[in-house]
Amino acid sequence: MASKENNLPSLYAELNKFGRNGEYERALKVANRILGISQDEEAAIHCKVICLIQLSKFNDALQLIAKNPKISVNLDFEKAYCLYRLNQVVEALMVFSDIQNPSPKIKELTAQILYRLEKYEECFAVYRDIIKNSSDDYADERETNLAAVLVHLTAEGFSVDTFEVRDHTYELTYNAACRLAAKGVQGDRSNLIEAEKKLRLAEKMCKEALEEDGGTEEEIEDELGIIRVQLGYCLQLQGREKEAQTLYLNALKVKPNDIALTAVASNNLVTLNKDQNVFDSKKRMKLATHEGLVHKLTTSQHGSILYNQCLLALYTNQGDLCQQLCKKLTKDYPELSAHATLIRAVQLSKEGKTNEAVNLLLEHSGHKDLATKLACVELLLSQGRRNEAIEIFQSLSPSEQALPVTGMESEGVASALVTLHMAENNREEASAVLKEAVNYYKSNNENTENLGMLWRQAADFHLRGGEVEVAAASLESLLEASPSDTKTLAQLVVAYAQFEPAKAQALSKQLPPLDHLAEAIDVDALETSNWVIGTKVVKGKMEASPGKIGTGNTGEKERKKRKRKRMAKLPKNYDPNSAPDPERWLPRHERSGYRKKRDRRNRDATMKGTQGAAAGGSDLYDITKMPANAKPSPNPRQSPAVESSGPRQQQRKVQQKKKRKGGKW
């Protein structure tokens, strides 16, 4: 035993040498030899844990840490790191929960755990503290991670514009582009163009940097694939779908090692296919729903893929699968429950189960999503259930009833509700809806540029209903928005004339004088136009104005030339002394002299039956019994010609078959 203990210093020296050289397999064997001599060697236990972590044997490292709970060396960082790499991020964060003054490496691991848990605000605070209080060679890596956190915060709507990050490396340039793309999704589309420029710059910088570092072609293509797929996403948001599709397909042709990249590109291709090329979409969707993607994608990415999976099941008429996926989408991603409900309702409607679709939407009518309510209204109206549709419209907030709706006219829901009330012969309710809409915009001075149509429609409606005072109020608002509108001013004068003549008189002075209006009117053109009476009447009433037609030779030239009557064409055999045939306008088969052409296969009733059945048939063709002035037919098979009135028709000649030598007829 003493000799073995004497070997410990040499074994530790060997262990140190292998650890410095990165030969962790050999270092692990040496650590096991040391622990075989003495199980209480804490340094050997620590080195063995590090070797197991470097060899990605995280479960073995956790078991070794659990077997030595009383060790004086603090192994909390190693334990948390093993849990983090095993995707047990919640347990990993709990390991650091009791640490009061964490070390820099614990802060770094805490920030990565928070990023994996999608707690981006806390992660941002930790990274900002680390960057402020550290100065080493890993500053660029920390800044890159911080830029990635800023991308997610921007996508979630947090205002972090005051914090700027450099973009001197391709990773930082890539993250800056992703941040611009997130802003573009939220509204400002000009950011998408800037994001495209930065991504193309990042692609160039990445290729140059990796070539300088001696990276292989496969490594370069894998790194460029991430940038190109993000570039395709920016182009797709700009509507340049063909270019985006090309980038996605090129990225997948390389067969990248990153399954997350494959999943994102495949999902985006499915969105480009939409309801076309569903077989390709099904193949792509398998790649986007790989089992190994559970911890590779964010929650929003998983939700988007599942949502697209529901749509694909809808397009392929897989009703049961569509319903199952929609229920899962509602359960796992409550923020997408309104979309899942719409898909389920559409699927039921396609199957002819309109009542079930309506009931489903009514159950979820408590949602604040306007699209769900409008879809429910559409289904109700398709069944003629107007009262229930009116109830849903009336349950909307005043802003939803009055504000413009995407894809509709500016009057939107208010116009639809007025139409429904009028269909139910409820003019009072329709008038009240328009009054509320107009009053809402008067009290809330927002989106006033879209209100011209609403005010004009309200004014016309109230004028037709005799509510001139209400109509005048709408016209006043419309005139304030566009003071130079003469039409609105004239309508307002007409409305005031019915209940305030003095005000109408005063306002009418603002109308342009009639002589100004008549300057651009051609009276002669109006008199000679045929917009009121017919063309023939106008021509009959028109008279030449004096001075227009001259005298003498000039007058002769300007007179109307009389049309020469052409003589009617007559038939060649026309006889003016004989009366025309009274049946000349009848079809030939209806004329009295028409004889139907006989069928060669059924020439005469006397020829029917078996040979010898017609007794008089033989006398007809017996030459000895024929009259002296009769001529025999050259061919007994041919029937005598029948004369008919009218033009002759050329008969088809029947050719006889010549007898072949040695053959038969």
C-alpha positions in Angstrom: 0.0 0.0 0.0 2.8 2.4 0.9 4.4 1.8 -2.5 1.1 2.7 -4.3 0.7 5.9 -2.2 4.2 6.8 -3.3 3.1 6.7 -6.9 0.4 9.4 -6.4 2.7 12.3 -7.2 3.8 10.8 -10.5 0.1 10.0 -11.3 -1.0 13.5 -10.6 1.8 14.9 -12.7 0.7 12.6 -15.5 -3.0 13.6 -15.0 -2.0 17.3 -15.2 -0.1 16.7 -18.4 -3.0 14.9 -20.1 -5.4 17.6 -19.0 -3.3 20.4 -20.4 -3.0 18.6 -23.7 -6.7 17.9 -23.9 -6.3 14.1 -23.8 -9.3 13.5 -21.6 -9.6 9.8 -22.3 -6.1 9.1 -20.9 -6.6 11.6 -18.2 -9.8 9.8 -17.1 -7.9 6.5 -16.9 -5.2 8.1 -14.7 -7.9 9.7 -12.4 -9.5 6.2 -12.0 -6.0 4.8 -11.1 -5.6 7.5 -8.4 -9.1 6.8 -7.0 -8.3 3.1 -7.0 -5.4 3.8 -4.7 -7.4 6.3 -2.5 -11.1 7.1 -2.8 -10.8 10.3 -0.8 -8.6 12.1 -3.3 -10.9 15.2 -3.9 -8.6 16.6 -6.6 -8.9 13.3 -8.5 -12.7 13.4 -8.1 -12.8 16.9 -9.4 -10.5 16.1 -12.4 -12.6 13.0 -13.2 -15.8 15.1 -13.3 -14.1 17.6 -15.6 -13.0 14.8 -17.9 -16.5 13.3 -18.0 -17.9 16.7 -18.9 -15.4 17.2 -21.7 -16.2 13.8 -23.1 -20.0 14.7 -23.0 -20.7 12.0 -20.4 -23.0 14.2 -18.4 -25.0 11.5 -16.6 -21.9 9.8 -15.4 -20.6 13.2 -14.1 -23.9 13.8 -12.2 -23.7 10.3 -10.6 -20.1 10.9 -9.5 -21.1 14.2 -7.9 -24.1 12.6 -6.2 -21.8 9.8 -4.7 -19.5 12.5 -3.1 -21.8 14.9 -1.4 -19.4 15.7 1.4 -16.5 16.7 -0.8 -15.0 20.1 0.2 -14.6 21.2 -3.5 -17.7 23.2 -4.6 -19.1 21.3 -7.7 -22.3 23.4 -8.1 -21.1 24.9 -11.4 -20.3 21.4 -12.8 -23.6 20.1 -11.6 -25.6 22.9 -13.1 -23.7 22.7 -16.4 -24.5 18.9 -16.7 -28.2 19.6 -16.0 -28.1 22.4 -18.6 -26.6 20.2 -21.2 -29.1 17.5 -20.5 -31.9 20.1 -21.1 -33.0 20.1 -17.5 -32.8 23.9 -17.4 -35.2 24.5 -14.6 -33.2 22.2 -12.3 -30.0 23.8 -13.4 -31.3 27.2 -12.4 -32.4 25.9 -9.0 -28.8 24.9 -8.3 -27.8 28.6 -8.3 -30.8 29.8 -6.4 -29.1 29.9 -3.0 -25.8 31.5 -4.1 -25.4 35.0 -2.8 -22.3 36.3 -4.6 -22.0 34.2 -7.8 -18.7 34.1 -9.6 -18.3 35.3 -13.2 -18.6 31.8 -14.7 -21.8 31.2 -12.7 -23.2 34.4 -14.0 -22.3 33.3 -17.6 -24.1 30.0 -17.1 -27.0 31.6 -15.4 -27.5 34.0 -18.4 -27.4 31.0 -20.9 -30.0 29.1 -18.7 -32.3 32.2 -18.6 -32.0 32.5 -22.4 -33.0 28.9 -22.8 -36.0 29.5 -20.5 -36.9 32.5 -22.7 -36.7 34.9 -19.7 -35.1 37.5 -21.9 -35.5 40.5 -19.6 -33.6 38.8 -16.8 -31.0 37.4 -19.2 -30.5 41.0 -20.6 -29.8 42.3 -17.1 -27.3 39.5 -16.4 -25.4 40.0 -19.6 -25.2 43.7 -19.2 -23.7 43.3 -15.7 -21.2 40.7 -17.0 -20.0 43.0 -19.9 -19.7 46.0 -17.6 -17.6 44.1 -15.0 -15.4 42.0 -17.1 -12.5 42.5 -19.5 -11.0 39.4 -21.2 -10.8 37.8 -24.6 -14.5 36.7 -24.6 -16.0 40.2 -24.9 -17.1 39.6 -28.6 -18.9 36.3 -27.6 -20.7 38.0 -24.7 -21.7 40.9 -26.9 -23.0 38.5 -29.6 -25.2 36.7 -27.0 -26.5 40.1 -25.7 -27.4 41.0 -29.3 -29.4 37.8 -29.6 -31.3 38.6 -26.5 -32.1 42.1 -27.9 -33.6 40.4 -31.0 -36.1 38.5 -28.9 -36.9 41.5 -26.7 -37.6 43.6 -29.9 -39.8 40.8 -31.2 -41.8 40.8 -28.0 -42.4 44.5 -28.2 -39.9 45.8 -25.6 -38.3 49.1 -26.2 -34.5 48.6 -26.2 -33.6 51.1 -28.9 -31.4 53.0 -26.4 -29.0 50.1 -26.1 -26.7 49.9 -29.1 -24.4 47.0 -30.0 -21.5 47.0 -32.3 -21.5 45.1 -35.6 -17.8 44.6 -36.4 -18.1 40.8 -36.6 -20.4 38.7 -38.9 -22.2 37.3 -35.9 -23.0 40.8 -34.6 -24.0 42.0 -38.1 -26.3 39.0 -38.4 -28.0 39.7 -35.0 -28.4 43.4 -35.9 -30.1 42.3 -39.1 -32.4 40.0 -37.2 -33.3 42.9 -34.9 -34.2 45.1 -37.8 -36.4 42.2 -39.3 -38.2 42.0 -36.0 -39.0 45.7 -36.2 -40.2 45.2 -39.7 -42.6 42.6 -38.7 -44.2 44.9 -36.2 -45.0 47.6 -38.8 -42.1 49.6 -40.3 -41.4 47.8 -43.5 -38.4 50.0 -44.3 -36.5 48.0 -41.7 -36.8 44.9 -43.8 -34.8 46.5 -46.6 -32.1 47.5 -44.1 -32.1 44.0 -42.7 -31.6 42.6 -46.2 -28.5 44.8 -46.7 -27.0 43.8 -43.4 -27.6 40.1 -44.0 -25.8 40.3 -47.4 -22.9 42.0 -45.7 -22.9 39.4 -42.9 -22.8 36.6 -45.6 -19.7 38.2 -47.2 -18.0 38.8 -43.8 -18.7 35.2 -42.7 -17.2 33.7 -45.8 -14.0 35.8 -45.6 -13.6 35.2 -41.8 -14.0 31.4 -42.1 -11.7 31.2 -45.1 -9.0 33.0 -43.1 -9.4 30.6 -40.2 -9.0 27.7 -42.5 -12.5 26.3 -42.2 -13.6 23.5 -44.5 -16.1 24.0 -47.2 -18.8 22.1 -45.3 -18.2 24.3 -42.2 -18.5 27.4 -44.3 -21.7 26.3 -46.0 -23.3 25.3 -42.7 -22.5 28.8 -41.2 -23.7 30.5 -44.4 -26.9 28.5 -44.4 -28.2 30.2 -41.3 -27.6 33.6 -42.8 -29.2 32.7 -46.1 -32.3 31.2 -44.5 -32.8 34.5 -42.5 -32.3 36.4 -45.7 -35.0 34.3 -47.3 -37.3 35.2 -44.4 -36.7 38.9 -45.0 -37.4 38.6 -48.7 -40.6 36.6 -48.0 -41.8 39.4 -45.7 -41.2 41.8 -48.5 -43.3 39.7 -50.9 -40.4 38.4 -53.0 -41.5 34.8 -52.6 -39.6 33.4 -55.6 -36.3 34.6 -54.4 -37.0 33.4 -50.8 -38.0 30.0 -52.1 -34.7 29.7 -54.0 -32.7 30.5 -50.9 -34.6 28.0 -48.8 -34.1 25.2 -51.4 -30.4 25.9 -51.8 -29.9 25.8 -48.1 -31.6 22.4 -47.9 -29.7 21.0 -50.9 -26.5 21.3 -48.9 -28.1 19.0 -46.2 -27.0 21.0 -43.2 -26.1 19.3 -39.9 -28.2 21.7 -37.9 -31.7 20.1 -37.7 -33.1 23.4 -36.4 -32.0 25.2 -39.6 -33.6 22.4 -41.7 -36.8 22.7 -39.7 -37.1 26.5 -40.1 -36.4 26.4 -43.9 -38.9 23.5 -44.4 -41.6 25.3 -42.4 -41.1 28.5 -44.5 -41.4 26.5 -47.7 -44.7 25.1 -46.5 -46.0 28.6 -45.9 -44.9 29.5 -49.5 -46.8 26.5 -50.9 -50.0 27.5 -49.1 -52.8 25.3 -50.5 -50.8 24.3 -53.5 -48.3 21.4 -53.9 -49.6 19.7 -50.7 -47.5 16.6 -51.3 -44.3 18.6 -51.1 -45.6 20.4 -48.0 -46.3 17.1 -46.3 -42.7 16.0 -46.9 -41.4 19.3 -45.6 -43.6 19.2 -42.6 -42.0 15.9 -41.5 -38.6 17.6 -41.4 -40.1 20.5 -39.5 -41.6 18.2 -36.8 -38.6 16.1 -36.1 -38.4 14.6 -32.6 -35.0 16.1 -31.9 -36.3 19.6 -32.2 -37.9 19.8 -28.8 -35.0 21.8 -27.3 -33.7 23.3 -30.5 -36.4 25.8 -31.3 -38.2 28.6 -29.3 -41.7 28.4 -28.1 -42.9 30.8 -30.8 -41.2 28.7 -33.5 -42.9 25.5 -32.2 -46.3 27.3 -32.2 -45.9 28.5 -35.8 -45.0 25.0 -37.0 -47.9 23.5 -35.2 -50.2 26.2 -36.6 -49.0 25.5 -40.2 -49.5 21.8 -39.5 -53.2 22.5 -38.7 -53.5 24.5 -42.0 -51.9 21.6 -44.0 -54.4 19.1 -42.5 -57.2 21.5 -43.5 -55.9 21.8 -47.1 -55.5 18.0 -47.4 -59.1 17.4 -46.1 -57.9 15.4 -43.1 -60.7 16.4 -40.8 -60.0 14.3 -37.7 -56.3 15.1 -37.8 -57.1 18.8 -38.2 -59.4 18.8 -35.2 -56.8 17.0 -33.0 -54.0 19.3 -34.0 -56.2 22.4 -33.4 -57.1 21.1 -29.9 -53.4 20.6 -29.2 -52.6 24.1 -30.5 -55.2 25.6 -28.2 -53.9 23.6 -25.2 -50.1 24.2 -25.7 -50.3 27.7 -27.1 -53.2 29.6 -25.6 -52.2 32.8 -27.4 -53.0 31.0 -30.7 -56.4 29.6 -29.5 -58.4 32.0 -31.7 -56.6 30.9 -34.8 -57.1 27.2 -33.9 -60.9 27.9 -33.4 -61.1 29.5 -36.8 -59.4 26.5 -38.5 -61.7 24.1 -36.7 -64.8 26.1 -37.8 -63.6 26.2 -41.4 -63.0 22.4 -41.4 -66.5 21.8 -40.0 -68.0 24.1 -42.6 -66.2 22.3 -45.4 -67.7 19.0 -44.2 -71.2 20.6 -44.3 -71.5 20.8 -40.5 -72.4 24.5 -40.5 -74.4 24.3 -37.2 -71.5 22.8 -35.4 -69.1 25.4 -36.8 -71.5 28.2 -35.6 -71.8 26.7 -32.1 -68.0 26.3 -31.9 -67.5 30.0 -32.7 -70.3 31.0 -30.4 -68.6 29.1 -27.6 -65.4 31.1 -28.2 -67.2 34.4 -28.8 -65.9 35.6 -25.4 -62.5 36.0 -27.1 -61.4 39.5 -27.9 -60.4 38.4 -31.3 -62.4 40.3 -33.9 -61.7 37.8 -36.7 -63.4 35.0 -34.7 -66.5 37.1 -34.2 -66.7 38.2 -37.9 -66.3 34.6 -39.0 -69.2 33.6 -36.7 -71.3 36.4 -38.3 -70.5 35.2 -41.8 -71.6 31.6 -40.9 -74.8 32.9 -39.2 -75.7 35.0 -42.2 -75.2 32.0 -44.6 -77.9 30.3 -42.6 -80.2 33.3 -42.6 -79.8 33.8 -38.8 -79.7 37.6 -38.9 -80.8 38.3 -35.4 -78.0 36.3 -33.9 -75.5 38.0 -36.2 -76.9 41.4 -35.0 -76.4 40.4 -31.4 -72.7 39.6 -32.1 -72.2 42.9 -33.8 -73.9 44.7 -30.9 -71.6 42.9 -28.4 -68.6 44.6 -30.0 -67.0 47.6 -28.4 -67.7 51.1 -29.8 -64.2 51.2 -31.2 -64.7 47.9 -33.0 -68.0 49.0 -34.4 -66.7 52.4 -35.6 -63.1 51.9 -36.5 -62.1 50.6 -40.0 -61.6 46.9 -40.3 -58.8 45.3 -42.4 -60.2 44.2 -45.7 -63.4 46.3 -45.4 -64.5 49.8 -46.4 -63.9 52.6 -43.9 -67.4 52.3 -42.5 -66.7 48.5 -41.8 -68.8 47.0 -39.1 -71.2 49.9 -38.8 -72.2 49.6 -42.5 -72.9 45.9 -42.1 -74.9 46.4 -39.0 -77.0 49.1 -40.7 -77.6 46.8 -43.6 -78.8 44.0 -41.2 -81.1 46.4 -39.3 -82.6 47.6 -42.6 -83.2 44.0 -43.7 -85.2 43.5 -40.5 -87.1 46.7 -41.2 -85.7 48.4 -38.1 -84.8 51.8 -39.3 -84.5 53.3 -35.9 -81.8 50.9 -34.8 -79.9 51.5 -38.1 -80.1 55.3 -37.5 -78.8 54.8 -34.0 -75.8 52.8 -35.1 -74.8 55.6 -37.5 -75.3 58.2 -34.9 -73.1 56.3 -32.4 -70.4 55.8 -35.0 -70.3 59.5 -35.9 -70.4 60.6 -32.3 -67.5 58.2 -31.5 -65.3 59.9 -34.1 -66.3 63.3 -32.9 -65.2 62.5 -29.3 -62.1 60.5 -30.4 -60.1 62.5 -33.0 -58.2 59.5 -34.5 -58.2 58.2 -38.0 -60.2 61.1 -39.2 -58.8 60.8 -42.8 -60.8 57.6 -43.2 -64.2 59.1 -42.1 -65.3 60.8 -45.2 -67.2 57.8 -46.5 -68.8 57.2 -43.2 -70.0 60.7 -42.8 -71.3 60.9 -46.3 -73.2 57.6 -46.0 -74.7 58.7 -42.7 -75.8 62.0 -44.2 -77.5 60.3 -47.2 -79.2 57.8 -44.9 -80.6 60.4 -42.6 -81.7 62.6 -45.5 -83.6 59.8 -47.0 -85.2 59.1 -43.7 -86.2 62.7 -43.1 -83.7 63.3 -40.2 -82.3 66.4 -41.7 -80.8 67.8 -38.5 -78.8 64.7 -38.0 -77.8 64.7 -41.6 -76.7 68.3 -41.3 -74.4 67.4 -38.4 -72.7 64.8 -40.5 -72.3 67.1 -43.4 -70.8 69.8 -41.1 -68.1 67.3 -40.0 -67.5 66.3 -43.5 -67.2 70.0 -44.6 -64.7 70.7 -41.8 -62.5 67.9 -43.1 -62.6 69.2 -46.7 -63.8 72.8 -46.8 -63.3 73.1 -50.6 -65.8 70.3 -51.3 -68.6 72.0 -53.3 -70.9 69.0 -53.4 -70.9 68.7 -49.6 -71.6 72.4 -49.3 -74.6 72.1 -51.6 -76.0 69.2 -49.7 -75.6 71.1 -46.5 -77.5 74.1 -47.9 -80.3 71.7 -49.0 -80.4 70.2 -45.5 -80.5 73.6 -43.8 -83.2 74.9 -46.1 -85.6 72.4 -44.5 -85.3 73.5 -40.9 -83.1 76.7 -40.8 -83.7 78.8 -44.0 -81.7 81.7 -42.8 -78.6 79.6 -42.2 -79.1 78.0 -45.6 -79.4 81.5 -47.2 -76.2 82.6 -45.5 -74.3 79.4 -46.4 -75.5 79.5 -50.0 -73.4 82.6 -50.6 -70.3 80.5 -50.3 -71.4 78.5 -53.4 -69.7 79.5 -56.7 -71.9 81.8 -59.0 -73.7 80.1 -61.8 -71.9 82.1 -64.5 -68.6 80.5 -63.3 -70.1 77.1 -63.5 -71.5 77.8 -67.0 -68.1 78.9 -68.4 -66.9 75.4 -69.0 -70.3 74.3 -70.5 -70.8 74.1 -74.3 -74.5 75.0 -74.8 -74.4 73.9 -78.5 -73.0 70.6 -77.6 -75.7 70.0 -75.0 -78.5 71.0 -77.5 -77.2 68.7 -80.2 -76.4 65.8 -77.8 -78.7 62.7 -77.7 -78.4 62.0 -74.0 -82.1 62.7 -73.4 -83.9 61.8 -76.6 -83.2 59.2 -79.3 -80.8 59.7 -82.1 -83.4 59.6 -84.8 -85.5 62.3 -83.1 -82.4 64.5 -82.7 -81.5 64.2 -86.4 -85.1 65.0 -87.4 -85.2 68.1 -85.2 -81.7 69.4 -86.1 -81.8 72.3 -88.6 -78.9 73.9 -90.4 -77.9 77.1 -88.7 -77.7 80.1 -91.1 -74.4 80.8 -92.6 -73.2 77.3 -92.4 -74.3 76.2 -96.0 -73.1 78.4 -98.8 -74.7 79.3 -102.1 -73.7 78.6 -105.7 -71.1 75.9 -106.4 -70.1 75.7 -102.7 -73.6 75.1 -101.6 -74.0 72.3 -104.1 -71.0 70.5 -102.8 -72.1 70.8 -99.2 -75.6 69.3 -99.8 -76.3 65.8 -98.7 -75.8 63.3 -101.4 -78.8 61.0 -102.0 -78.1 57.4 -101.7 -78.5 55.5 -105.0 -80.9 52.5 -104.7 -79.4 49.3 -105.9 -81.5 46.9 -108.0 -82.3 43.7 -106.3 -80.6 40.6 -107.7 -83.0 38.2 -109.5 -82.6 34.4 -110.2 -81.2 33.4 -113.6 -84.4 31.6 -114.6 -86.6 34.5 -113.5 -89.7 35.0 -115.6 -91.6 38.3 -114.9 -94.8 37.0 -116.7 -95.2 34.0 -114.4 -96.2 34.1 -110.8 -93.6 33.1 -108.3 -93.8 29.8 -106.5 -95.9 30.3 -103.3 -93.9 27.6 -101.6 -90.5 29.2 -102.3 -89.9 30.2 -98.7 -90.7 26.8 -97.3 -88.0 24.2 -96.5 -87.6 21.7 -99.3 -88.9 18.8 -97.2 -92.2 20.7 -96.6 -93.0 21.4 -100.2 -95.9 19.5 -101.9 -93.6 18.2 -104.8 -91.0 16.8 -102.4 -90.3 13.1 -102.7 -88.3 11.4 -100.1 -85.2 9.7 -101.3 -85.5 5.9 -101.0 -83.0 3.9 -99.1 -81.0 1.5 -101.3 -81.3 -1.2 -98.6 -85.1 -0.9 -98.5 -86.2 0.1 -102.0 -89.7 -1.3 -102.3 -92.2 -3.0 -100.1 -92.7 -5.6 -102.9 -89.1 -6.6 -102.6 -89.4 -7.5 -98.9 -89.7 -11.0 -97.7 -88.3 -14.3 -99.0 -87.7 -15.0 -102.7 -91.0 -15.6 -104.6 -93.1 -14.1 -101.8 -94.4 -11.3 -104.0 -96.5 -12.8 -106.9 -96.6 -9.5 -108.9 -92.9 -8.8 -108.6 -91.8 -11.2 -111.4 -94.2 -9.7 -114.0 -92.8 -6.3 -113.3 -89.3 -7.4 -114.5 -90.4 -9.9 -117.2 -89.3 -8.5 -120.6 -91.9 -10.5 -122.6 -94.8 -8.9 -120.6 -93.5 -5.3 -120.7 -95.3 -2.7 -123.0 -93.8 -2.0 -126.4 -92.8 1.6 -125.7 -91.1 0.7 -122.4 -87.3 0.5 -122.1 -85.7 -2.0 -119.7 -83.5 -0.6 -117.0 -79.9 -1.4 -117.7 -79.5 -2.7 -114.2 -82.5 -4.4 -112.4 -81.0 -3.4 -109.1 -81.4 0.4 -109.9 -84.8 2.0 -109.3 -86.3 4.3 -111.9 -85.6 8.0 -111.6 -88.3 10.1 -110.0 -88.8 13.7 -111.3 -89.3 16.3 -108.7 -90.0 20.0 -108.9 -87.3 22.4 -108.1 -83.6 22.1 -108.8 -82.1 18.7 -109.5 -79.7 17.0 -107.1 -76.8 15.1 -108.3 -77.3 11.4 -107.5 -74.4 9.4 -106.2 -73.2 6.9 -108.8 -73.2 3.3 -107.6 -70.1 1.6 -108.8 -70.3 -2.1 -109.6 -67.7 -4.4 -108.3 -65.7 -6.1 -111.1 -65.5 -9.8 -111.1 -62.0 -11.0 -110.2 -60.5 -13.9 -111.9 -60.8 -17.0 -109.9 -62.9 -15.2 -107.3 -66.5 -14.8 -106.4 -69.0 -11.9 -106.5 
